[in-house]
Amino acid sequence: MTAETLRPTMPEQRFSGLPWLLLVAGLAAMYIPSFVDLFHGVWGTERNAHGPIVLAVACCYMFVRVRQLREEGLIERKPAPVLGGLFLLLGLACFVLGRSQTVLFMEAGSLIPILIGIVLLQFGLRTCRRLWFAFFFMMFMVPLPASVVDLLTQPLKIGVSFASELILREFGYPIARSGVILYIGPYQLLVADACAGLNSLFTLEALGLLYMNLVRHQSLFRNLVLAVLIVPISFTANTVRVMVLALITFYMGDAAGQGFLHGFAGMLLFLVALGLIMALDGALRWIAVRYALWRGVAVPEALQRQRAGGPRPDDKAKFTMNPGLATVVALLMVASVGAVQLLIPHEVNVVKKGKFNDIIPSRFGDWHEVPSPFLQVTVNVEDGTDRSSDQPYDDVLARTYVNGEGQMVMLALAYASEQTQDVKIHLPEVCYVAQGFSLKGQKRLALEMPGAKKGVMGSQFIAAHQNRVEAVTYWVRIGDGFPNGGLAARLKIFEDGMAGRVSDGILVRASTLLEENGSQSEAFSLQHRFLEDLQTAVRASSPGLLVPV
């Protein structure tokens, strides 16, 4: 073969790969900074450590699947421009809003509709349907919103704590439980979100679905049973993990329980879960074979049917990309990166000037600070790390005050200079339930505060645990608003972010222990008077700290 015969094909080969390079460059401009931030953020935590693993496996699976479709001649060119354009624009909008406003599930999840849109624009619906599992599998990499995690993990944490306490007590260990806190010997263990099973549940569910997709069991019932039973498998594995950590701490001390052996317990979790999945799949296969034999159906050695030969690929079925389409999509990707820079909020509104210990007086009005005879319910999880979804505050304060009549009020303050979608103030309801309290009488009400430019929207409830009954009044200020609940807080943060502002936030909580047959209304009235006196004392030196003025 001469050089002349090769020359006409060389430019075409080079040109066929250029559109894909444009798309790869556009995706890299969008997602390399995002993934770097995710690696240093939520993907670097135990709660979401499965995210990058799922992403890598999904990309490898998509590469193998595309190669398989090419070999079988099943890549068609019947573009769906309207549907593909809608998916592409949806993904780009999610990326711009998610990246600029730190909505992590939108930022990471935007990759899925963008890829779906590209496939629909170039190859059409049927080819996209043949790649459905790769897109579905990528959903497991998306970090869930912290409020959703709190909602889902709370019953899981309580269940894991209860099961661990019950089993270890049966073996004679000195163990007790308060909510999600375990006490074994002289040590205290907090069953955190990572130990609750939600992250391992997503990881195991994703790996289980990948396993079923690769093995390709023909029985729909067997696949459904295996997918559903991964949930109790994850719960069982996490219970084993918590028990192992409790025993390590009991015999070897707290340092061992929080050091290398803590990570080893995490590896043990997946070994136990993998063994249970394999045992379960083997049991289901054994049942399926015995059932087939009972019905008199022959069970061949190879249970999978081979695909009938499809159309073979030809020159027109090459996996090439339209260069004009690739150019337009790449330009849209670059434009979305620029839009992110325009929408990132830059105006930081910090009204707190100094530490709480210096700002909050130990004596004001008829109140003075006293050593607290009771342990207050904490406002966050002290894990010794920087700010995160578990440690969202820059400064906290817990004090007990008494007035001239001997009436006692406990004060808790928590402040964060920057409120983001996934690092924001914890609601007291979450903290109280996590520490074993049951709540009742929750209500929303307007509180009049001195100097406030509008009414303060707060909440009240009664918390009870064993012999302790506590009346609680609190409010959460984010910027100049008082959102009611996690969703309202997210909307307020998003609203301020779209206006170019990064808002601060503060939790103000007053609580009183109720004696037997004590009046709840009198306790709430006492707290209201205390908070009014506190606002009067603070507003001169720190206006706008507790309430907008």
C-alpha positions in Angstrom: 0.0 0.0 0.0 1.4 3.4 -1.0 1.4 6.7 0.7 -1.0 8.0 -1.9 -3.7 5.5 -1.0 -3.5 6.4 2.7 -3.5 10.2 2.2 -7.2 10.7 1.5 -8.3 8.9 4.7 -5.9 10.6 7.1 -7.7 14.0 7.3 -11.0 12.3 7.8 -9.7 10.1 10.7 -8.2 13.2 12.4 -11.3 15.2 11.9 -13.6 12.4 13.2 -12.0 12.6 16.6 -11.9 16.4 16.9 -15.6 16.9 17.9 -15.2 14.4 20.8 -12.1 16.4 21.9 -14.2 19.6 21.9 -16.9 17.9 24.1 -14.2 16.5 26.5 -12.6 19.9 26.7 -16.0 21.5 27.5 -16.8 18.9 30.2 -13.4 19.3 31.7 -13.8 23.1 31.9 -17.1 22.5 33.8 -16.4 19.6 36.0 -12.7 19.4 36.9 -13.0 22.4 39.3 -16.3 21.0 40.6 -14.9 17.5 41.2 -11.8 19.0 42.9 -14.0 20.9 45.3 -16.1 17.8 45.9 -13.0 15.8 46.7 -12.0 18.4 49.2 -15.5 18.7 50.5 -18.3 16.1 50.8 -16.6 13.4 48.8 -13.7 13.6 51.3 -16.0 12.7 54.2 -17.0 9.2 55.3 -20.7 10.0 54.5 -20.1 10.5 50.7 -16.8 8.7 50.1 -18.6 6.4 47.7 -19.2 9.3 45.2 -15.9 9.2 43.3 -15.9 5.4 43.3 -19.4 5.4 41.7 -18.3 8.0 39.1 -15.3 6.0 38.1 -17.2 2.8 37.8 -20.0 4.5 35.8 -17.5 5.9 33.4 -15.8 2.5 32.9 -19.2 0.8 32.5 -20.2 3.4 29.9 -17.0 2.9 27.9 -17.4 -0.9 27.9 -21.1 -0.6 27.0 -20.5 1.8 24.1 -17.8 -0.6 22.8 -20.2 -3.5 23.1 -22.9 -1.6 21.2 -20.5 -0.7 18.4 -19.5 -4.3 18.0 -23.1 -5.4 17.8 -24.0 -2.6 15.4 -26.7 -1.2 17.8 -25.6 2.4 17.7 -28.2 4.2 15.5 -28.4 7.8 14.2 -31.9 9.0 14.7 -31.4 12.3 16.5 -34.0 13.7 18.9 -33.1 17.4 18.8 -36.0 18.7 20.8 -35.8 16.2 23.7 -32.0 16.3 23.6 -31.9 20.1 23.7 -34.2 20.1 26.7 -32.0 17.7 28.6 -28.9 19.6 27.7 -30.3 23.0 28.7 -31.7 21.4 32.0 -28.3 20.1 32.8 -26.5 23.4 32.0 -29.0 25.3 34.1 -28.6 22.9 37.1 -24.8 23.3 36.8 -24.9 27.1 36.8 -27.3 27.3 39.7 -25.7 24.5 41.7 -22.1 25.7 41.2 -22.8 29.3 41.9 -25.1 28.7 44.9 -23.2 25.6 46.3 -26.2 23.3 45.7 -24.1 20.2 45.6 -26.7 17.8 44.4 -27.5 20.0 41.5 -23.9 20.7 40.7 -22.8 17.0 40.6 -26.1 15.7 39.3 -26.1 18.1 36.3 -23.6 15.8 34.5 -26.3 13.2 34.0 -28.8 15.3 31.9 -26.0 16.8 30.0 -24.7 13.4 28.9 -28.2 12.2 28.1 -28.8 15.4 26.1 -25.6 14.8 24.0 -26.6 11.2 23.3 -30.1 12.2 22.3 -28.9 15.1 20.1 -26.5 12.9 18.2 -27.8 9.3 18.3 -31.4 9.5 19.4 -33.7 7.8 21.9 -33.1 4.1 21.1 -29.3 4.4 21.6 -29.9 6.5 24.8 -32.2 3.7 26.1 -29.4 1.2 25.6 -27.1 3.3 27.8 -29.8 3.8 30.5 -28.0 1.9 33.2 -24.9 4.0 33.0 -26.9 7.2 33.5 -29.0 5.6 36.3 -25.8 4.3 38.1 -24.4 7.8 38.1 -27.2 9.0 40.3 -25.6 7.2 43.3 -22.6 9.6 43.1 -24.8 12.7 43.8 -24.5 13.9 47.4 -27.9 14.2 49.0 -28.9 17.4 50.7 -28.0 17.5 54.4 -31.6 18.0 55.4 -32.6 14.8 53.5 -29.7 12.9 55.1 -30.8 14.1 58.6 -34.4 13.0 57.8 -33.3 9.5 56.6 -30.5 8.8 59.0 -32.2 9.6 62.2 -34.3 6.5 62.4 -31.4 4.4 61.0 -29.1 5.8 63.7 -31.6 5.0 66.4 -32.2 1.5 65.0 -28.5 0.7 64.8 -27.9 2.1 68.3 -30.8 0.1 69.7 -29.7 -3.2 68.0 -26.1 -2.7 69.2 -27.1 -2.0 72.7 -29.5 -5.0 72.8 -26.9 -7.5 71.5 -24.0 -6.3 73.6 -26.2 -6.3 76.7 -27.1 -9.9 76.0 -23.4 -10.8 76.1 -23.1 -9.1 79.5 -21.4 -5.8 78.6 -22.1 -2.7 80.7 -23.8 -0.7 78.0 -26.5 1.9 78.0 -28.1 4.2 75.3 -29.5 7.7 75.1 -30.8 8.4 71.7 -27.9 7.7 69.3 -25.3 8.0 72.1 -23.9 4.7 73.5 -22.3 4.4 76.9 -20.0 1.4 77.4 -18.0 1.3 80.5 -16.4 4.7 81.0 -16.7 5.7 77.3 -19.3 7.5 75.2 -19.8 6.8 71.5 -21.9 8.9 69.2 -23.5 6.9 66.3 -22.9 9.5 63.6 -24.4 9.7 60.1 -21.6 7.6 58.6 -22.4 4.8 61.0 -26.1 4.9 60.4 -25.9 3.0 57.2 -27.2 5.5 54.7 -23.9 6.0 52.9 -23.1 2.2 52.9 -26.7 1.6 51.8 -26.2 3.7 48.7 -22.9 2.1 48.0 -24.1 -1.4 48.5 -27.3 -0.7 46.5 -25.2 0.7 43.6 -22.7 -2.2 43.7 -25.6 -4.7 43.9 -27.3 -3.2 40.9 -24.1 -3.2 39.0 -23.5 -6.8 39.9 -27.0 -7.8 38.7 -26.5 -5.8 35.5 -23.2 -7.6 34.7 -24.4 -11.0 35.7 -27.7 -10.5 33.9 -30.0 -12.9 35.8 -33.0 -13.8 33.8 -35.3 -14.0 36.8 -36.9 -10.6 37.5 -38.1 -11.9 40.9 -34.6 -12.8 41.8 -33.2 -9.4 40.8 -35.9 -7.6 42.8 -35.5 -9.7 45.9 -31.7 -9.2 45.8 -32.1 -5.4 45.4 -34.6 -5.1 48.2 -32.7 -7.2 50.7 -29.6 -5.0 50.3 -31.4 -2.6 52.7 -31.4 -5.1 55.7 -28.0 -6.3 54.7 -26.6 -2.7 55.0 -28.4 -2.3 58.4 -26.9 -5.6 59.7 -23.4 -4.7 58.5 -23.5 -1.3 60.2 -24.8 -2.9 63.4 -21.8 -5.2 63.3 -19.5 -2.2 62.7 -20.9 -0.2 65.6 -20.6 -3.2 68.0 -16.9 -3.8 66.9 -16.1 -0.1 67.5 -17.8 -0.3 70.9 -15.8 -3.3 71.8 -12.5 -1.8 70.5 -13.2 1.3 72.6 -14.1 -0.7 75.7 -11.0 -2.9 75.6 -8.4 -0.6 74.0 -9.6 2.9 74.8 -11.1 5.9 73.0 -7.9 6.6 71.0 -8.0 3.1 69.4 -11.7 3.4 68.6 -11.2 6.7 66.8 -7.9 5.9 65.1 -6.8 3.2 62.6 -9.2 0.6 64.0 -12.1 3.0 63.2 -11.2 2.7 59.5 -10.7 -1.0 59.9 -14.2 -1.3 61.2 -15.4 0.4 58.0 -13.5 -2.2 55.9 -15.1 -4.9 58.0 -18.5 -3.5 57.2 -18.0 -4.0 53.5 -16.5 -7.4 54.0 -19.6 -8.5 56.0 -21.9 -6.9 53.5 -20.2 -8.5 50.5 -20.3 -11.9 52.2 -24.0 -11.5 53.0 -24.8 -10.4 49.4 -22.9 -13.4 47.9 -24.6 -15.8 50.4 -28.0 -14.3 49.6 -27.4 -14.6 45.8 -26.3 -18.2 46.2 -29.3 -19.0 48.3 -31.6 -17.4 45.7 -29.9 -19.4 42.9 -30.3 -22.6 44.9 -34.0 -21.9 45.5 -34.5 -21.1 41.8 -32.8 -24.4 40.7 -34.7 -26.5 43.2 -38.0 -24.8 42.1 -37.2 -25.5 38.4 -36.4 -29.2 39.2 -39.6 -29.5 41.2 -41.5 -28.3 38.2 -39.6 -30.6 35.9 -37.9 -27.9 33.9 -34.4 -28.7 32.7 -31.8 -26.4 34.2 -28.9 -26.0 31.6 -25.4 -25.3 32.7 -25.5 -21.9 30.9 -28.7 -20.1 32.0 -28.2 -17.0 29.9 -29.5 -16.7 26.4 -27.1 -15.4 23.9 -28.1 -12.4 21.9 -29.0 -13.2 18.3 -26.6 -11.5 15.9 -27.6 -8.0 15.3 -26.8 -5.9 12.4 -23.0 -5.6 11.8 -21.4 -2.2 11.9 -20.5 -0.6 8.6 -18.8 2.7 7.7 -22.0 4.7 8.3 -22.4 3.3 11.9 -19.1 4.6 13.2 -19.3 6.3 16.6 -18.5 9.7 15.3 -19.8 13.1 16.4 -21.3 15.9 14.3 -18.6 18.6 14.4 -21.1 21.5 14.2 -23.1 20.0 17.1 -20.0 19.4 19.1 -18.9 23.0 18.6 -22.2 24.4 19.7 -22.4 22.2 22.8 -18.8 23.0 23.8 -19.5 26.8 23.5 -22.6 26.4 25.7 -20.5 24.6 28.3 -17.9 27.4 28.3 -20.7 29.9 28.5 -22.1 28.1 31.5 -18.8 28.4 33.3 -18.8 32.1 32.7 -22.4 32.4 34.0 -21.3 30.7 37.2 -18.7 33.5 37.8 -21.4 36.1 37.3 -23.8 34.5 39.7 -21.4 33.7 42.6 -22.4 35.9 45.6 -19.7 38.2 46.8 -21.4 40.4 49.3 -20.7 39.0 52.8 -22.9 40.3 55.6 -21.2 39.6 58.9 -22.7 41.4 61.9 -20.9 39.6 64.7 -17.7 41.5 65.7 -15.9 39.3 68.2 -16.5 36.3 70.3 -19.7 35.5 72.2 -17.8 35.4 75.5 -17.0 39.1 75.0 -20.3 40.2 73.4 -22.8 38.5 75.7 -22.7 40.0 79.2 -22.6 37.8 82.2 -25.0 40.2 84.0 -27.9 42.2 82.4 -31.2 43.4 83.7 -32.3 41.1 86.5 -30.2 38.2 85.3 -26.7 37.0 86.2 -24.7 34.0 85.1 -24.3 31.0 87.4 -22.5 27.7 87.0 -24.9 25.4 85.3 -26.1 22.5 87.6 -27.4 20.7 84.5 -25.8 19.4 81.3 -27.2 21.4 78.3 -28.2 19.7 75.1 -25.4 20.5 72.6 -26.2 22.5 69.5 -23.7 20.6 67.3 -21.5 17.6 66.9 -18.0 18.3 68.3 -15.8 16.3 66.0 -12.7 18.4 66.1 -12.8 19.3 62.4 -13.4 22.5 60.5 -16.8 23.7 59.5 -18.9 21.0 57.8 -22.5 19.8 57.8 -21.8 18.2 61.2 -19.9 21.2 62.5 -21.5 24.3 60.9 -20.6 27.0 63.5 -17.9 29.5 63.9 -18.7 30.2 67.5 -21.0 28.7 70.2 -22.0 29.7 73.7 -23.8 27.8 76.5 -24.6 29.6 79.8 -27.1 29.4 82.6 -28.7 32.6 84.0 -30.8 33.2 87.2 -32.9 36.2 88.0 -33.7 37.8 91.4 -36.5 35.3 92.1 -34.2 32.3 91.6 -35.7 31.4 88.3 -33.3 29.7 85.9 -32.9 29.8 82.1 -30.4 28.1 80.0 -29.1 30.0 77.0 -27.5 28.5 73.9 -26.2 30.6 70.9 -24.6 29.3 67.7 -23.3 31.5 64.9 -22.0 31.0 61.4 -20.7 33.8 59.3 -21.6 32.0 56.0 -24.7 30.0 55.4 -24.6 27.6 52.5 -26.9 24.9 51.2 -25.1 22.1 52.9 -23.4 23.9 55.8 -26.1 25.6 57.7 -27.6 25.9 61.2 -28.9 22.7 62.8 -32.5 22.9 64.1 -32.8 22.1 67.8 -35.4 19.5 67.0 -32.7 17.4 65.3 -30.2 17.8 68.2 -32.8 17.0 70.9 -34.0 13.8 69.2 -30.4 12.7 68.5 -29.7 12.9 72.2 -32.7 10.7 73.2 -35.5 13.3 73.7 -39.0 12.9 72.5 -40.8 16.1 71.4 -44.3 17.3 71.7 -46.3 20.6 71.5 -44.2 22.0 68.6 -45.7 25.4 67.5 -44.6 28.4 65.5 -45.2 31.9 67.0 -44.3 35.5 66.6 -42.1 37.0 69.4 -41.8 40.7 69.9 -38.2 41.8 70.5 -37.0 45.3 71.4 -35.6 47.2 68.4 -36.5 44.6 65.9 -37.7 46.0 62.6 -40.3 43.2 62.3 -41.7 40.4 64.4 -39.3 37.5 65.2 -40.7 34.2 64.1 -39.7 31.5 66.6 -40.7 28.0 67.7 -41.5 26.4 71.0 -41.7 22.7 72.0 -41.5 20.4 75.0 -38.7 17.9 75.2 -38.8 14.9 77.5 -36.2 12.2 78.3 -36.5 9.9 81.3 -37.1 12.2 84.2 -36.0 15.4 82.5 -38.7 17.6 80.9 -37.5 20.8 79.2 -39.4 23.7 77.7 -37.6 25.3 74.7 -38.0 28.5 72.8 -35.8 29.3 69.9 -35.4 31.1 66.6 -33.1 30.9 63.6 -32.1 34.0 61.8 -30.5 33.7 58.4 -29.7 37.1 56.9 -32.8 39.2 57.7 -35.3 36.3 57.7 -36.5 33.6 60.1 -37.1 30.5 58.0 -39.3 27.7 59.3 -37.6 24.4 58.8 -34.8 23.1 56.6 -36.5 23.7 53.2 -37.4 27.3 54.1 -33.7 27.8 55.2 -32.5 26.5 51.8 -34.9 28.8 49.9 -33.7 31.8 52.0 -30.1 31.0 51.4 -30.8 30.5 47.7 -32.7 33.8 47.5 -29.9 35.7 49.2 -27.3 34.0 47.0 -29.1 34.9 43.8 -29.2 38.5 45.0 -25.4 38.4 45.4 -25.3 38.1 49.2 -23.7 35.5 51.5 -25.8 35.7 54.7 -24.8 34.9 58.2 -26.9 32.9 60.6 -27.5 32.5 64.3 -29.4 30.1 66.5 -30.9 31.7 69.7 -32.2 29.1 72.1 -33.6 29.5 75.7 -34.7 26.5 77.7 -36.1 25.8 81.2 -36.3 22.6 83.1 -39.8 21.8 84.2 -40.6 20.4 87.6 -43.3 17.8 88.0 -46.7 19.4 87.2 -44.9 22.7 86.3 -46.6 25.2 84.1 -45.5 25.2 80.5 -47.0 28.6 79.8 -45.1 30.2 82.7 -41.9 28.6 81.5 -42.4 30.0 78.0 -43.3 33.4 79.4 -40.1 33.4 81.5 -38.0 32.6 78.5 -39.7 35.4 76.5 -38.8 38.0 79.2 -35.3 36.6 79.4 -34.8 36.9 75.6 -36.2 40.5 75.6 -33.7 41.5 78.3 -30.9 39.8 76.4 -31.8 41.6 73.2 -31.9 45.0 75.0 -28.5 44.3 76.5 -26.9 43.2 73.2 -28.4 45.5 70.6 -26.3 48.5 71.6 -22.9 46.9 71.1 -23.9 44.3 68.4 -27.0 45.6 66.5 -28.6 43.0 64.2 -26.8 40.1 65.8 -29.8 38.4 67.4 -32.6 40.0 65.3 -32.5 42.4 62.3 -32.8 46.0 63.4 
